[in-house]
Amino acid sequence: MEVGVVGKPNVGKSTLFKALTLADAEIANFPFTTIKANIGVGYVRSSCPCGDYNIACNPRNSICKRKVRFTPVKLIDVAGLVPGAHEGKGMGNQFLDDLRQADVLIHVVDISGKTNEMGEPSDGHDPEKDIAFLIDEVNLWFAGIVERNWNKVKSKVKYESKKIVEELMGVMAGLGVNEYQVKKALDEADLAGNSDWSEEDCNRFAIRLREISKPIIIAANKIDQGKSNYERLKGKYDMIPVCAEAELALREADKNGLIEYTPGDGSFTIKAEVDEKKKRGLTFIDEKILKVWGSTGVQQVLNKAACDTLGLITIYPVENETKMSDGKGAVLPDSFLMPQGSTALDLAFKIHTDIGNKFIGAIDARTKMKVGRDHKLKDRDVIKIIAGR
């Protein structure tokens, strides 16, 4: 899974990215701070099964913090997008190239309205315009590729549905789309089996394919300064209130041992002496962000992208279903994010191709029941795979 963090310049993209990853992303108050994409690892939050059984786990590919498991995903923070990006304006060409393999986009919007469409300081800018322009730019990017290549596709397909899908896959493959998504877009745009497309048809297919292959989640950032805009727009758009600066401060304070904080929580505990300036900052975060909004929203927006939008669930493979451990005794060592509807056989292949090829069966560690290859996995399942030698 790859998550693209997008938006116009100077809205807090890099701050949110750094908060999610604690990476050294450059943060500054001017457009195009991010010239090359920052790539890092974020973590999707879920309740670790170690809490269900009151046992200590030994994470290997993930992190467990106070009985909360954090499973890694790839994040990419791309160059700021401005109107006309699909025509190459601003850092448009690089922005779009960086997004090709993203599965979902988190659009960071300055909900305070204090940056204009170019990312420059402003007062009274309507953040709804930013929401609309980014959707338009990404849609136009998709539409431009379809329109430029449609005549070539049309000359080869001869009204054969299968052939249309094959040719469109060839055209759109660089955008990280798959056959299922192309077929679904054709069906929902009512174009399956039809190769006599108008420009409007090309646009309709492209927009639907973008919506399916690169859905957009809105992070309403700087919520402490933008409550009125958020309240005005929240019923119209699917957005999460976010304060990336607050989350970054909390994660850094926790990392430095000043507080105890689990990303996504609505509270923290001070553990060490802090100077007056830090105390004021922590008090502000507690009273103006956490108690008002329930969290900083940063972890919530990543979880929404992964779990709600992409439908991913967290699965724990083990070798010993009684001790819930691997062959060396490490308890719940790994957690994997998998699509809803994944089977025990899918998990076997996720672990290793040889294990998938030699699959015999699986055991649900919670129920101790043996299950078959087509058994549908559920979120937080602990599963032992049985494979031949």
Secondary structure, DSSP 8 states (H G I E B T S, - for coil): -EEEEE-STTSSHHHHHHHHH-------SSTTS--S-EEEEEEEEEE-THHHHT-----SSSEEETTEEEEEEEEEE-----TTGGGT-TTHHHHHHHTTT-SEEEEEEETT--B-TTS-B-SS--HHHHHHHHHHHHHHHHHHHHHHHHHHHHHHHTT-HHHHHHHHHHHHGGGT--HHHHHHHHHHTT-TT-----HHHHHHHHHHHHHHHS-EEEEEE-GGG-HHHHHHHTTTS-EEE--HHHHHHHHHHHHTTSEE--TT-S--EE-S---HHHHHHHHHIIIIIIHHHSS-SHHHHHHIIIIIIS-EEEEEEESBTTTTB-TT--BS---EEEETT-BHHHHHHHH-HHHHHTEEEEEETTTTEEE-TT-B--TT-EEEEEE--
